[in-house]
């Protein structure tokens, strides 16, 4: 299921579908899926069943923002996580 905002993503599949929706190129791999952004750069998203750990989610959100896949959501997420 594709989430409307990056901070609503909790699972591997959420991040992958969000990356595709925002124009990222997705390459499946062994233990990680690689999402490439429009500005270059790559974000590895680990394959896990269920929700990813909070710190892992935060790191993925920061990296997706850095490669141009997040927009203005990063500030709101950082505030929510106390950063």
C-alpha positions in Angstrom: 0.0 0.0 0.0 1.4 3.4 -1.0 1.4 5.9 1.8 0.7 9.6 1.1 3.4 10.9 3.3 6.9 9.6 4.1 6.3 9.7 7.9 3.3 7.3 7.5 5.7 4.6 6.2 6.4 1.9 8.7 7.3 -1.2 6.6 9.7 -2.2 3.8 6.8 -2.3 1.3 5.6 1.2 2.4 9.0 2.8 1.7 9.4 1.0 -1.6 6.0 2.0 -2.9 6.5 5.6 -1.6 9.8 5.7 -3.4 8.3 4.5 -6.7 5.4 7.0 -6.3 7.9 9.9 -5.9 9.9 8.9 -9.0 12.6 6.8 -7.4 14.2 3.8 -9.2 13.9 0.6 -7.2 16.3 -2.3 -7.5 15.5 -5.4 -5.5 18.5 -7.0 -3.8 19.3 -9.7 -1.3 18.6 -8.4 2.2 18.0 -4.8 1.1 16.1 -3.1 -1.6 17.9 -0.1 -3.1 15.9 3.1 -3.9 17.7 5.6 -6.1 16.6 9.2 -6.1 16.2 11.8 -8.8 19.3 13.7 -7.5 21.4 10.6 -7.4 22.2 8.8 -4.2 20.8 5.5 -2.9 18.8 4.4 0.1 19.0 0.8 1.3 15.8 -0.5 2.8 16.0 -3.7 4.7 13.6 -6.6 4.1 11.7 -7.2 7.4 8.3 -8.5 8.1 6.2 -6.0 10.0 7.3 -2.5 11.1 10.9 -1.4 10.9 12.5 -0.2 14.1 12.1 3.5 14.9 15.8 4.4 14.4 15.9 2.5 11.1 12.7 4.3 9.9 14.2 7.7 10.9 17.5 6.9 9.0 15.6 5.9 5.9 13.5 9.1 6.1 16.6 11.3 6.4 18.3 9.5 3.5 15.2 9.7 1.3 15.0 13.4 2.0 18.7 13.8 1.1 18.2 12.2 -2.3 15.0 14.2 -3.2 12.2 11.8 -2.3 10.8 13.3 0.8 10.0 17.0 0.3 9.2 19.1 3.4 8.2 16.2 5.6 11.7 15.9 7.1 11.3 18.8 9.6 8.0 17.4 10.9 9.5 13.9 11.3 12.6 15.3 13.1 10.3 17.2 15.5 8.2 14.1 16.1 11.3 12.0 17.0 12.8 14.8 19.2 15.6 15.8 16.8 
